[in-house]
Every structure is written in C-alpha cells, then in structure tokens.
Amino acid sequence: MGLFLSTFVNKVDRKGRVSVPATFRATLAQQSFQGIIAYRSFTNACIEGCGMDFMERLSDSAQTLDAFSPEQEDLSALIFADARQLSWDPEGRILLPEDVMAHAGITETAAFVGKGQTFQIWSPDAYRALEAEIRARALSSRPTLPLKPKAPAGDSR
C-alpha cells in the first residue's frame, strides 16, 4: 500500500469536477476500483478519502464490534452508508457530489491533504486555519510517535 503525502490545491469546475493529484492516483493505481472512495467526515468539515483496500480494512475492523450494537450501527451509517465510489475520468478528475461539497464548504478550490494511508479533501481556507491550530498544539504539547520495528522483507505488515 502506498502513502498519500503532501497537500495539493486544485480548482473545482462549475460541474463539481476536480483533478485528483497525480501522486494520489499513482498510489491508487493498483486498486481494484479505479477512483477514490469518499465520505463525509464525522469529525471535521471535510471529505475523507481512501482506496478500496482501506475501506475493506475498515469493514474488517467494524466486524469486531458487537453486531447490531449502537456503535456498530453508527459507524456503519457514518462510513459505509455515506461512502461514494468516485471514479476518475481520462483527465484524472472526479465529480464531487453536491452534498459532499457542501459538507466540506468546497466551492472553487479543493485541498487534497495526505494523511498517510488515507487523505482528506478540504476547503483550502478551512484547512489552513486547522493546520495553524494543529501546529500551535504541537508546539505546546510536543507529541511523540514511537516507531514500529521495520517489517522483515516480504512481510506486508
């Protein structure tokens, strides 16, 4: 699985089409679905994006919750029921649904924000404001991240 890195701001046309960054398309090129999976974030005013492989991992993880529990029902509705398969056209563009664009406040431009195994799509102004908050918190709290040991060659962990 490749990684989604960097932030790209692309123009959204009147029909809601936007180019998916070439590096993001390259990361998704080997997936079974040629496009992105997108759903409205339930933690931020943005769009969550990923490939089908990550959605399958989310589905597997959701199966660990008790069937028909409120948590399982809520997560299924928030993620899977809301997810859209957005295939790209020959120019590498996707068509963002109106309700998804409205949720994220996206109008003329969209910021594709790499998050490692996933990415988000934001209104550029909203993301700049959030990024400033994140950096201020990081300067104050100095978070750390323990590195996992490198997997042996041939191990796909």
DSSP file (Angstrom, degrees, kcal/mol; ACC not computed):
  #  RESIDUE AA STRUCTURE BP1 BP2  ACC     N-H-->O    O-->H-N    N-H-->O    O-->H-N    TCO  KAPPA ALPHA  PHI   PSI    X-CA   Y-CA   Z-CA
    1    1 A M              0   0    0      0, 0.0    27,-0.1     0, 0.0    26,-0.1   0.000 360.0 360.0 360.0 128.7    0.0    0.0    0.0
    2    2 A G        -     0   0    0     25,-0.5     2,-0.4    22,-0.1    22,-0.0  -0.230 360.0-114.1 -79.9 176.5    1.4    3.4   -1.0
    3    3 A L        -     0   0    0     -2,-0.0     2,-0.7   111,-0.0   114,-0.2  -0.877   9.9-130.2-116.8 147.4    1.1    6.6    1.1
    4    4 A F  B     +A  116   0A   0    112,-4.1   112,-2.2    -2,-0.4     2,-0.3  -0.874  39.6 176.7 -94.7 115.5   -0.8    9.8    0.4
    5    5 A L        +     0   0    0     -2,-0.7   110,-0.1   110,-0.1    18,-0.1  -0.878  30.5  10.6-124.0 151.9    1.7   12.6    1.0
    6    6 A S  S    S-     0   0    0     -2,-0.3   108,-3.1   108,-0.2     2,-0.4   0.017  74.9 -86.5  80.0 178.3    1.7   16.4    0.8
    7    7 A T  E     -B  113   0B   0    106,-0.2     2,-0.4     2,-0.0   106,-0.2  -0.995  36.9-174.2-128.2 131.8   -1.1   18.9    0.2
    8    8 A F  E     -B  112   0B   0    104,-2.2   104,-3.4    -2,-0.4     2,-0.6  -0.987  12.3-153.4-128.0 134.3   -2.4   20.0   -3.2
    9    9 A V  E     +B  111   0B   0     -2,-0.4     2,-0.3   102,-0.3   102,-0.2  -0.945  21.6 179.1-109.6 121.9   -4.9   22.7   -4.0
   10   10 A N  E     -B  110   0B   0    100,-2.7   100,-2.7    -2,-0.6     2,-0.2  -0.900  30.1-105.4-124.4 151.3   -6.8   22.1   -7.3
   11   11 A K  E     -B  109   0B   0     -2,-0.3     8,-0.6    98,-0.2     2,-0.5  -0.472  24.7-145.4 -74.2 141.6   -9.6   24.1   -9.0
   12   12 A V  B     -G   18   0C   0     96,-3.3     6,-0.2    -2,-0.2    -1,-0.0  -0.937  18.0-140.1-106.2 126.9  -13.1   22.8   -8.9
   13   13 A D    >   -     0   0    0      4,-2.5     3,-2.0    -2,-0.5    96,-0.0  -0.242  32.0 -92.0 -82.5 177.1  -15.1   23.5  -12.1
   14   14 A R  T 3  S+     0   0    0      1,-0.3    -1,-0.1     2,-0.1    -2,-0.0   0.756 126.3  54.3 -61.0 -26.0  -18.8   24.5  -12.2
   15   15 A K  T 3  S-     0   0    0      2,-0.1    -1,-0.3     1,-0.0    -3,-0.0   0.535 121.7-104.7 -85.7  -5.9  -19.9   20.9  -12.5
   16   16 A G  S <  S+     0   0    0     -3,-2.0    80,-2.8     1,-0.3     2,-0.3   0.603  71.3 146.0  92.5  13.2  -18.0   19.9   -9.4
   17   17 A R  E     + H   0  95C   0     78,-0.2    -4,-2.5    76,-0.1     2,-0.3  -0.656  20.2 175.3 -86.0 141.0  -15.2   18.2  -11.2
   18   18 A V  E     -GH  12  94C   0     76,-2.2    76,-2.5    -2,-0.3     2,-0.3  -0.997  32.2-112.1-143.8 143.2  -11.7   18.3   -9.6
   19   19 A S  E     - H   0  93C   0     -8,-0.6    74,-0.3    -2,-0.3    73,-0.1  -0.595  25.2-135.5 -75.9 130.8   -8.4   16.7  -10.6
   20   20 A V        -     0   0    0     72,-2.9     5,-0.1    -2,-0.3    -1,-0.0  -0.739  40.0 -96.9 -80.1 130.8   -7.1   14.1   -8.1
   21   21 A P    >>  -     0   0    0      0, 0.0     4,-2.4     0, 0.0     3,-0.6  -0.175  29.0-123.3 -51.6 140.8   -3.4   14.8   -7.6
   22   22 A A  H 3> S+     0   0    0      1,-0.3     4,-2.4     2,-0.2     5,-0.2   0.856 111.4  53.7 -56.5 -38.6   -1.2   12.6   -9.9
   23   23 A T  H 3> S+     0   0    0      2,-0.2     4,-1.8     1,-0.2    -1,-0.3   0.852 108.5  49.9 -67.9 -32.0    0.7   11.2   -6.9
   24   24 A F  H <> S+     0   0    0     -3,-0.6     4,-1.6     2,-0.2    -2,-0.2   0.921 110.7  49.4 -69.6 -43.3   -2.6   10.2   -5.2
   25   25 A R  H  X S+     0   0    0     -4,-2.4     4,-0.8     1,-0.2    -2,-0.2   0.903 109.6  52.3 -61.0 -40.1   -3.8    8.5   -8.5
   26   26 A A  H >< S+     0   0    0     -4,-2.4     3,-0.7     1,-0.2     4,-0.3   0.894 106.8  52.8 -62.9 -39.4   -0.5    6.6   -8.7
   27   27 A T  H 3< S+     0   0    0     -4,-1.8   -25,-0.5     1,-0.2     3,-0.3   0.849 115.8  40.7 -62.8 -33.7   -0.9    5.4   -5.1
   28   28 A L  H >< S+     0   0    0     -4,-1.6     3,-2.1     1,-0.2    -1,-0.2   0.481  86.1 100.9 -92.0  -4.1   -4.4    4.1   -6.0
   29   29 A A  T << S+     0   0    0     -4,-0.8    -1,-0.2    -3,-0.7    -2,-0.1   0.779  81.1  49.2 -57.6 -32.6   -3.4    2.7   -9.5
   30   30 A Q  T 3  S+     0   0    0     -4,-0.3    -1,-0.3    -3,-0.3    -2,-0.1   0.398  88.4 111.7 -90.3   4.5   -3.1   -0.9   -8.3
   31   31 A Q  S <  S-     0   0    0     -3,-2.1    -3,-0.0     2,-0.2    20,-0.0  -0.321  77.6-120.4 -75.3 159.9   -6.5   -0.9   -6.5
   32   32 A S  S    S+     0   0    0      1,-0.1     2,-0.5     2,-0.0    -1,-0.1   0.811 103.1  56.3 -69.1 -29.9   -9.5   -2.9   -7.8
   33   33 A F  S    S-     0   0    0      2,-0.1     2,-1.6    -5,-0.1    19,-0.3  -0.919  81.0-142.1-106.7 125.0  -11.5    0.3   -8.2
   34   34 A Q  S    S+     0   0    0     -2,-0.5    54,-1.2    -4,-0.1     2,-0.3  -0.623  76.1  35.9 -88.8  82.7  -10.0    3.0  -10.4
   35   35 A G  E    S-C   87   0B   0     -2,-1.6     2,-0.3    52,-0.3    52,-0.3  -0.960  92.7 -68.2 168.5-159.9  -11.0    6.0   -8.4
   36   36 A I  E     -C   86   0B   0     50,-2.5    50,-2.9    -2,-0.3     2,-0.5  -0.840  26.8-131.9-119.0 159.2  -11.4    7.1   -4.8
   37   37 A I  E     -CD  85  50B   0     13,-2.9    13,-1.8    -2,-0.3     2,-0.4  -0.950  34.3-177.8-103.8 129.7  -13.8    6.2   -2.0
   38   38 A A  E     +CD  84  49B   0     46,-2.4    46,-2.9    -2,-0.5     2,-0.3  -0.981  11.9 166.2-133.3 141.8  -15.1    9.4   -0.3
   39   39 A Y  E     - D   0  48B   0      9,-1.9     9,-3.1    -2,-0.4     2,-0.3  -0.987  44.8 -91.1-149.2 155.4  -17.4   10.0    2.6
   40   40 A R  E     - D   0  47B   0     -2,-0.3     7,-0.2     7,-0.2    42,-0.1  -0.482  47.4-117.4 -68.4 127.5  -18.3   13.0    4.7
   41   41 A S        -     0   0    0      5,-2.4     5,-0.1    -2,-0.3    -1,-0.1  -0.362  16.3-158.0 -62.9 141.2  -16.1   13.2    7.8
   42   42 A F  S    S+     0   0    0      1,-0.1    -1,-0.1     3,-0.1     3,-0.1   0.295  92.3  45.2-101.8   8.7  -17.9   12.8   11.1
   43   43 A T  S    S+     0   0    0      1,-0.3     2,-0.3     3,-0.1    -1,-0.1   0.558 120.1  21.2-119.8 -18.2  -15.1   14.6   13.0
   44   44 A N  S    S-     0   0    0      2,-0.2     2,-1.8     0, 0.0    -1,-0.3  -0.939  83.0 -99.7-144.8 164.3  -14.3   17.6   10.7
   45   45 A A  S    S+     0   0    0     -2,-0.3    78,-0.4    -3,-0.1     2,-0.3  -0.520  91.8  87.3 -84.2  68.7  -15.9   19.7    8.0
   46   46 A C  S    S-     0   0    0     -2,-1.8    -5,-2.4    -5,-0.1     2,-0.5  -0.883  80.7 -96.7-151.4 179.5  -14.1   17.8    5.2
   47   47 A I  E     -DE  40 121B   0     74,-2.4    74,-2.4    -2,-0.3     2,-0.4  -0.924  29.5-139.9-108.4 130.7  -14.3   14.8    3.0
   48   48 A E  E     -DE  39 120B   0     -9,-3.1    -9,-1.9    -2,-0.5     2,-0.3  -0.748  25.1-171.1 -87.1 136.4  -12.5   11.6    4.0
   49   49 A G  E     +DE  38 119B   0     70,-3.3    70,-2.5    -2,-0.4     2,-0.3  -0.966  17.2 135.4-132.5 148.4  -10.8    9.8    1.0
   50   50 A C  E     -D   37   0B   0    -13,-1.8   -13,-2.9    -2,-0.3     2,-0.2  -0.945  46.2 -88.1-166.6-178.0   -9.1    6.4    0.6
   51   51 A G     >  -     0   0    0     66,-0.4     4,-1.7    -2,-0.3     3,-0.4  -0.546  44.7-100.0 -99.0 171.2   -8.8    3.4   -1.7
   52   52 A M  H  > S+     0   0    0    -19,-0.3     4,-2.3     1,-0.2     5,-0.2   0.835 119.7  61.7 -61.8 -33.2  -11.0    0.3   -1.7
   53   53 A D  H  > S+     0   0    0      1,-0.2     4,-1.7     2,-0.2    -1,-0.2   0.900 104.8  47.0 -62.5 -39.0   -8.3   -1.6    0.3
   54   54 A F  H  > S+     0   0    0     -3,-0.4     4,-2.4     2,-0.2    -1,-0.2   0.888 109.9  53.4 -69.9 -37.3   -8.6    0.8    3.2
   55   55 A M  H  X S+     0   0    0     -4,-1.7     4,-2.5     1,-0.2    -2,-0.2   0.893 107.2  52.4 -62.0 -38.6  -12.4    0.5    3.1
   56   56 A E  H  X S+     0   0    0     -4,-2.3     4,-2.4     2,-0.2    -1,-0.2   0.896 108.5  50.3 -64.1 -38.7  -12.0   -3.2    3.3
   57   57 A R  H  X S+     0   0    0     -4,-1.7     4,-2.3     2,-0.2    -2,-0.2   0.904 110.0  50.4 -64.9 -40.3   -9.8   -2.8    6.3
   58   58 A L  H  X S+     0   0    0     -4,-2.4     4,-2.5     2,-0.2    -2,-0.2   0.915 110.2  50.4 -61.8 -42.1  -12.4   -0.5    7.9
   59   59 A S  H  X S+     0   0    0     -4,-2.5     4,-1.3     2,-0.2    -2,-0.2   0.918 109.7  50.0 -61.6 -44.0  -15.1   -3.1    7.2
   60   60 A D  H  < S+     0   0    0     -4,-2.4     3,-0.3     1,-0.2     4,-0.3   0.912 111.8  48.4 -60.3 -42.2  -13.0   -5.9    8.8
   61   61 A S  H >< S+     0   0    0     -4,-2.3     3,-1.5     1,-0.2     4,-0.3   0.878 106.2  56.6 -66.7 -37.4  -12.4   -3.7   11.9
   62   62 A A  H >< S+     0   0    0     -4,-2.5     3,-1.4     1,-0.3    -1,-0.2   0.788  96.1  66.5 -64.6 -26.2  -16.2   -2.9   12.1
   63   63 A Q  T 3< S+     0   0    0     -4,-1.3    -1,-0.3    -3,-0.3    -2,-0.2   0.664  88.5  66.8 -69.6 -14.9  -16.8   -6.7   12.3
   64   64 A T  T <  S+     0   0    0     -3,-1.5    -1,-0.3    -4,-0.3    -2,-0.2   0.651  86.4  86.9 -79.5 -13.7  -15.0   -6.7   15.7
   65   65 A L  S <  S-     0   0    0     -3,-1.4     2,-0.2    -4,-0.3     3,-0.1  -0.500 100.1 -86.8 -80.3 155.3  -17.9   -4.6   17.2
   66   66 A D    >   -     0   0    0     -2,-0.2     3,-2.1     1,-0.1     6,-0.3  -0.423  52.3-104.3 -62.5 130.4  -20.9   -6.4   18.5
   67   67 A A  T 3  S+     0   0    0      1,-0.3    -1,-0.1    -2,-0.2    -4,-0.0  -0.320 102.3   6.3 -57.7 134.3  -23.4   -7.0   15.7
   68   68 A F  T 3  S+     0   0    0      1,-0.2    -1,-0.3    -3,-0.1    -2,-0.1   0.532  93.7 142.9  68.7   9.3  -26.4   -4.5   15.9
   69   69 A S    <>  -     0   0    0     -3,-2.1     4,-2.8     1,-0.1     5,-0.2  -0.402  66.1-111.6 -71.8 157.6  -24.7   -2.6   18.8
   70   70 A P  H  > S+     0   0    0      0, 0.0     4,-2.7     0, 0.0     5,-0.2   0.888 119.1  51.6 -57.0 -38.5  -25.2    1.2   18.7
   71   71 A E  H  > S+     0   0    0      2,-0.2     4,-2.5     1,-0.2     5,-0.2   0.924 112.0  45.1 -65.1 -44.0  -21.5    1.7   17.9
   72   72 A Q  H  > S+     0   0    0     -6,-0.3     4,-2.2     2,-0.2    -1,-0.2   0.915 115.0  48.0 -66.2 -43.0  -21.6   -0.8   15.0
   73   73 A E  H  X S+     0   0    0     -4,-2.8     4,-2.1     2,-0.2    -2,-0.2   0.923 113.7  47.4 -62.8 -45.4  -24.8    0.7   13.7
   74   74 A D  H  X S+     0   0    0     -4,-2.7     4,-2.9    -5,-0.2     5,-0.2   0.941 113.8  45.7 -63.8 -48.6  -23.5    4.3   14.0
   75   75 A L  H  X>S+     0   0    0     -4,-2.5     4,-2.2     1,-0.2     5,-0.6   0.884 111.2  53.2 -64.7 -37.4  -20.1    3.6   12.3
   76   76 A S  I  <>S+     0   0    0     -4,-2.2     5,-2.4    -5,-0.2     4,-0.5   0.921 114.0  42.5 -61.8 -43.1  -21.7    1.6    9.5
   77   77 A A  I  <5S+     0   0    0     -4,-2.1     5,-0.5     3,-0.2    -2,-0.2   0.915 115.8  48.2 -69.6 -42.5  -24.1    4.5    8.8
   78   78 A L  I  <5S+     0   0    0     -4,-2.9    -2,-0.2    -5,-0.2    -1,-0.2   0.818 129.4  18.0 -69.9 -30.5  -21.4    7.2    9.1
   79   79 A I  I  X5S+     0   0    0     -4,-2.2     4,-1.1    -5,-0.2    -3,-0.2   0.856 130.9  30.3-105.3 -66.2  -18.8    5.4    6.9
   80   80 A F  I  4<S+     0   0    0     -5,-0.6     3,-0.3    -4,-0.5    -3,-0.2   0.890 119.8  47.9 -72.7 -41.7  -20.3    2.7    4.7
   81   81 A A  T  4<S+     0   0    0     -5,-2.4    -1,-0.2     1,-0.2    -4,-0.2   0.805 118.8  42.7 -68.9 -26.4  -23.7    4.1    4.0
   82   82 A D  T  4 S+     0   0    0     -5,-0.5    -1,-0.2    -6,-0.3   -42,-0.2   0.599  89.0 114.2 -93.0 -12.8  -22.3    7.5    3.2
   83   83 A A     <  -     0   0    0     -4,-1.1     2,-0.4    -3,-0.3   -44,-0.2  -0.305  47.8-161.3 -67.0 140.7  -19.3    6.3    1.1
   84   84 A R  E     -C   38   0B   0    -46,-2.9   -46,-2.4     2,-0.0     2,-0.8  -0.970  16.2-138.2-121.5 137.1  -19.3    7.1   -2.6
   85   85 A Q  E     -C   37   0B   0     -2,-0.4     2,-0.7   -48,-0.2   -48,-0.2  -0.862  25.0-171.9 -92.2 110.5  -17.2    5.4   -5.2
   86   86 A L  E     -C   36   0B   0    -50,-2.9   -50,-2.5    -2,-0.8     2,-0.2  -0.876   4.9-161.0-110.1 101.9  -15.9    8.3   -7.4
   87   87 A S  E     -C   35   0B   0     -2,-0.7     8,-0.4   -52,-0.3   -52,-0.3  -0.503  17.9-120.5 -80.5 150.7  -14.2    7.0  -10.5
   88   88 A W        -     0   0    0    -54,-1.2     6,-0.2    -2,-0.2    -1,-0.1  -0.637  18.7-130.3 -92.5 152.8  -11.8    9.3  -12.4
   89   89 A D    >   -     0   0    0      4,-2.3     3,-2.4    -2,-0.3    -1,-0.1  -0.254  44.2 -81.9 -85.9-179.9  -12.2   10.4  -15.9
   90   90 A P  T 3  S+     0   0    0      0, 0.0    -1,-0.1     0, 0.0    -2,-0.0   0.727 132.0  54.5 -59.2 -20.9   -9.5   10.2  -18.6
   91   91 A E  T 3  S-     0   0    0      2,-0.1    -3,-0.0     0, 0.0     0, 0.0   0.413 121.9-105.7 -91.5   2.2   -8.1   13.5  -17.3
   92   92 A G  S <  S+     0   0    0     -3,-2.4   -72,-2.9     1,-0.3     2,-0.3   0.701  75.0 138.1  83.9  20.1   -7.8   12.2  -13.7
   93   93 A R  E     -H   19   0C   0    -74,-0.3    -4,-2.3    -4,-0.0     2,-0.3  -0.694  37.3-157.8 -99.7 152.6  -10.8   14.2  -12.4
   94   94 A I  E     -H   18   0C   0    -76,-2.5   -76,-2.2    -2,-0.3     2,-0.7  -0.849  20.5-123.3-117.2 160.5  -13.6   13.1  -10.1
   95   95 A L  E     -H   17   0C   0     -8,-0.4   -78,-0.2    -2,-0.3   -79,-0.1  -0.928  23.4-146.9-105.6 113.3  -17.1   14.5   -9.8
   96   96 A L        -     0   0    0    -80,-2.8     5,-0.0    -2,-0.7   -10,-0.0  -0.683  20.7-120.3 -81.0 125.2  -17.7   15.6   -6.2
   97   97 A P     >  -     0   0    0      0, 0.0     4,-2.4     0, 0.0     3,-0.3  -0.320  20.9-119.3 -62.3 147.6  -21.4   15.2   -5.2
   98   98 A E  H  > S+     0   0    0      1,-0.2     4,-2.7     2,-0.2     5,-0.2   0.885 111.5  51.2 -57.2 -43.6  -23.1   18.5   -4.2
   99   99 A D  H  > S+     0   0    0      1,-0.2     4,-1.9     2,-0.2    -1,-0.2   0.858 111.0  48.8 -66.0 -33.3  -24.0   17.3   -0.6
  100  100 A V  H  > S+     0   0    0     -3,-0.3     4,-1.6     2,-0.2    -1,-0.2   0.910 111.9  48.4 -70.8 -43.0  -20.4   16.2    0.0
  101  101 A M  H  X>S+     0   0    0     -4,-2.4     5,-2.3     1,-0.2     4,-0.8   0.912 111.3  51.0 -61.9 -42.4  -19.0   19.5   -1.3
  102  102 A A  H ><5S+     0   0    0     -4,-2.7     3,-0.8     1,-0.2    -2,-0.2   0.906 105.7  55.4 -63.3 -41.7  -21.5   21.4    0.9
  103  103 A H  H 3<5S+     0   0    0     -4,-1.9    -1,-0.2     1,-0.2    -2,-0.2   0.889 115.6  38.4 -56.9 -40.1  -20.4   19.4    4.0
  104  104 A A  H 3<5S-     0   0    0     -4,-1.6    19,-0.6    -5,-0.1    -1,-0.2   0.476 108.8-121.7 -91.7  -3.2  -16.8   20.5    3.4
  105  105 A G  T <<5 +     0   0    0     -4,-0.8     2,-0.4    -3,-0.8    -3,-0.2   0.801  54.5 161.8  68.1  27.6  -17.6   24.0    2.3
  106  106 A I      < +     0   0    0     -5,-2.3    -1,-0.2    -6,-0.2     4,-0.1  -0.685   6.3 143.1 -86.5 129.9  -15.9   23.4   -1.0
  107  107 A T  S    S-     0   0    0      2,-0.6    -1,-0.2    -2,-0.4   -91,-0.1   0.522  73.3  -0.4-125.9 -79.9  -16.7   25.8   -3.8
  108  108 A E  S    S+     0   0    0      1,-0.1   -96,-3.3   -97,-0.1     2,-0.3   0.724 126.8  25.5 -95.3 -24.1  -14.0   26.9   -6.3
  109  109 A T  E     -B   11   0B   0    -98,-0.3    -2,-0.6   -91,-0.0     2,-0.4  -0.962  61.0-155.5-139.6 156.8  -10.9   25.1   -5.0
  110  110 A A  E     -B   10   0B   0   -100,-2.7  -100,-2.7    -2,-0.3     2,-0.6  -0.999  10.8-143.2-135.0 135.9  -10.2   21.9   -3.0
  111  111 A A  E     -BF   9 122B   0     11,-3.0    11,-2.6    -2,-0.4     2,-0.7  -0.889   9.3-154.2-100.4 118.8   -7.2   21.0   -0.9
  112  112 A F  E     -BF   8 121B   0   -104,-3.4  -104,-2.2    -2,-0.6     2,-0.6  -0.849  16.1-164.4 -90.6 117.4   -6.2   17.3   -1.1
  113  113 A V  E     -BF   7 120B   0      7,-3.3     7,-2.1    -2,-0.7  -106,-0.2  -0.911  12.8-135.7-113.8 112.4   -4.4   16.6    2.2
  114  114 A G  E     + F   0 119B   0   -108,-3.1     5,-0.2    -2,-0.6  -108,-0.2  -0.434  24.3 174.9 -67.1 135.8   -2.3   13.5    2.5
  115  115 A K        -     0   0    0      3,-2.5     2,-0.9     1,-0.2     3,-0.3  -0.055  51.3-103.4-130.1  30.0   -2.7   11.6    5.8
  116  116 A G  B    S+A    4   0A   0   -112,-2.2  -112,-4.1     1,-0.2    -1,-0.2  -0.747 107.9  15.0  87.3-106.9   -0.6    8.5    5.1
  117  117 A Q  S    S+     0   0    0     -2,-0.9   -66,-0.4  -114,-0.2     2,-0.2   0.574 138.3  27.3 -81.5  -8.8   -2.9    5.6    4.3
  118  118 A T        -     0   0    0     -3,-0.3    -3,-2.5  -114,-0.2     2,-0.3  -0.792  69.8-151.1-135.5 179.5   -5.8    8.0    3.7
  119  119 A F  E     -EF  49 114B   0    -70,-2.5   -70,-3.3    -2,-0.2     2,-0.3  -0.953   6.3-139.5-147.5 168.5   -6.4   11.6    2.7
  120  120 A Q  E     -EF  48 113B   0     -7,-2.1    -7,-3.3    -2,-0.3     2,-0.5  -0.919   7.4-142.3-127.9 156.4   -8.9   14.4    3.2
  121  121 A I  E     +EF  47 112B   0    -74,-2.4   -74,-2.4    -2,-0.3     2,-0.3  -0.988  32.0 171.9-121.3 123.1  -10.4   17.0    0.9
  122  122 A W  E     - F   0 111B   0    -11,-2.6   -11,-3.0    -2,-0.5   -76,-0.1  -0.781  45.2 -98.6-124.6 161.5  -10.9   20.4    2.4
  123  123 A S     >  -     0   0    0    -19,-0.6     4,-2.5   -78,-0.4     5,-0.2  -0.759  45.6-128.0 -69.4 128.4  -11.9   23.9    1.6
  124  124 A P  H  > S+     0   0    0      0, 0.0     4,-2.4     0, 0.0     5,-0.2   0.872 106.0  50.0 -54.3 -40.8   -8.4   25.4    1.4
  125  125 A D  H  > S+     0   0    0      1,-0.2     4,-2.0     2,-0.2     5,-0.2   0.918 111.0  48.9 -64.7 -42.7   -9.2   28.3    3.8
  126  126 A A  H  > S+     0   0    0      1,-0.2     4,-2.2     2,-0.2    -1,-0.2   0.899 112.1  48.8 -63.7 -40.1  -10.7   25.9    6.4
  127  127 A Y  H  X S+     0   0    0     -4,-2.5     4,-3.3     2,-0.2     5,-0.2   0.910 107.7  53.8 -68.6 -39.8   -7.6   23.6    6.2
  128  128 A R  H  X S+     0   0    0     -4,-2.4     4,-1.9    -5,-0.2    -1,-0.2   0.914 110.3  48.2 -58.4 -42.0   -5.2   26.5    6.6
  129  129 A A  H  X S+     0   0    0     -4,-2.0     4,-1.7     2,-0.2    -1,-0.2   0.926 114.2  45.6 -64.0 -44.8   -7.0   27.5    9.8
  130  130 A L  H  X S+     0   0    0     -4,-2.2     4,-2.8     1,-0.2    -2,-0.2   0.916 109.7  54.8 -64.5 -42.8   -7.0   23.9   11.1
  131  131 A E  H  X S+     0   0    0     -4,-3.3     4,-2.6     1,-0.2    -1,-0.2   0.891 106.2  52.0 -59.4 -39.3   -3.3   23.5   10.2
  132  132 A A  H  X S+     0   0    0     -4,-1.9     4,-2.1    -5,-0.2    -1,-0.2   0.908 110.9  48.0 -62.7 -41.7   -2.4   26.6   12.2
  133  133 A E  H  X S+     0   0    0     -4,-1.7     4,-2.6     2,-0.2    -2,-0.2   0.923 111.5  50.1 -63.4 -44.2   -4.3   25.2   15.2
  134  134 A I  H  X S+     0   0    0     -4,-2.8     4,-2.6     1,-0.2    -2,-0.2   0.921 111.5  47.8 -61.3 -45.0   -2.5   21.8   14.8
  135  135 A R  H  X S+     0   0    0     -4,-2.6     4,-2.4     2,-0.2    -1,-0.2   0.890 111.3  50.7 -65.1 -39.1    0.9   23.4   14.6
  136  136 A A  H  X S+     0   0    0     -4,-2.1     4,-1.6     2,-0.2    -2,-0.2   0.921 112.0  47.4 -64.3 -43.4    0.2   25.6   17.7
  137  137 A R  H  X S+     0   0    0     -4,-2.6     4,-3.3     1,-0.2     5,-0.3   0.915 111.6  51.2 -62.4 -42.4   -0.9   22.5   19.7
  138  138 A A  H  X S+     0   0    0     -4,-2.6     4,-2.5     1,-0.2    -2,-0.2   0.898 108.2  51.2 -64.2 -40.5    2.2   20.6   18.5
  139  139 A L  H  < S+     0   0    0     -4,-2.4    -1,-0.2     1,-0.2    -2,-0.2   0.866 116.8  41.8 -62.8 -34.5    4.5   23.4   19.6
  140  140 A S  H  < S+     0   0    0     -4,-1.6    -2,-0.2    -5,-0.2    -1,-0.2   0.912 126.5  28.9 -78.6 -45.1    2.8   23.4   23.0
  141  141 A S  H  < S-     0   0    0     -4,-3.3    -3,-0.2    -5,-0.1    -2,-0.2   0.662  85.2-147.8 -96.1 -16.8    2.4   19.6   23.6
  142  142 A R     <  -     0   0    0     -4,-2.5    -3,-0.1    -5,-0.3    -4,-0.1   0.948  22.4-151.1  49.3  63.4    5.4   18.3   21.7
  143  143 A P        -     0   0    0      0, 0.0     2,-0.3     0, 0.0    -1,-0.1  -0.223   7.4-151.1 -64.3 154.5    3.8   15.0   20.7
  144  144 A T        -     0   0    0      2,-0.0    -2,-0.0     0, 0.0     0, 0.0  -0.850   5.5-154.0-122.0 161.0    6.0   11.9   20.1
  145  145 A L        -     0   0    0     -2,-0.3     2,-0.2     2,-0.0     0, 0.0  -0.923  14.5-139.1-138.4 110.0    5.4    8.9   17.8
  146  146 A P        -     0   0    0      0, 0.0     2,-0.4     0, 0.0    -2,-0.0  -0.513  24.3-127.9 -68.9 133.2    7.1    5.6   18.7
  147  147 A L        -     0   0    0     -2,-0.2     3,-0.1     1,-0.0    -2,-0.0  -0.672  16.2-130.8 -83.6 131.2    8.4    3.9   15.5
  148  148 A K        -     0   0    0     -2,-0.4     3,-0.1     1,-0.1    -1,-0.0  -0.490  36.7 -93.9 -72.6 149.3    7.3    0.4   14.9
  149  149 A P        -     0   0    0      0, 0.0     2,-0.2     0, 0.0    -1,-0.1  -0.351  49.8 -96.6 -60.8 145.5   10.2   -2.0   14.0
  150  150 A K        -     0   0    0      1,-0.1     3,-0.1    -3,-0.1    -3,-0.0  -0.447  41.8-115.8 -65.5 133.3   10.7   -2.4   10.3
  151  151 A A        -     0   0    0     -2,-0.2     3,-0.1     1,-0.1    -1,-0.1  -0.419  35.3-100.2 -69.0 143.7    8.9   -5.5    9.0
  152  152 A P    >   -     0   0    0      0, 0.0     3,-2.4     0, 0.0    -1,-0.1  -0.242  54.2 -78.2 -59.5 153.7   11.2   -8.2    7.6
  153  153 A A  T 3  S+     0   0    0      1,-0.3     3,-0.1    -3,-0.1    -3,-0.0  -0.275 121.5  22.1 -54.9 135.4   11.5   -8.3    3.8
  154  154 A G  T 3  S+     0   0    0      1,-0.3     2,-0.5    -3,-0.1    -1,-0.3   0.261  92.8 119.5  88.6 -12.0    8.5   -9.9    2.2
  155  155 A D    <   -     0   0    0     -3,-2.4    -1,-0.3     1,-0.1    -4,-0.1  -0.774  51.2-158.5 -88.0 125.8    6.3   -9.2    5.2
  156  156 A S              0   0    0     -2,-0.5    -1,-0.1     1,-0.2    -3,-0.1   0.169 360.0 360.0 -93.9  19.6    3.3   -6.9    4.1
  157  157 A R              0   0    0      0, 0.0    -1,-0.2     0, 0.0    -2,-0.0   0.525 360.0 360.0 -63.9 360.0    2.6   -5.5    7.6
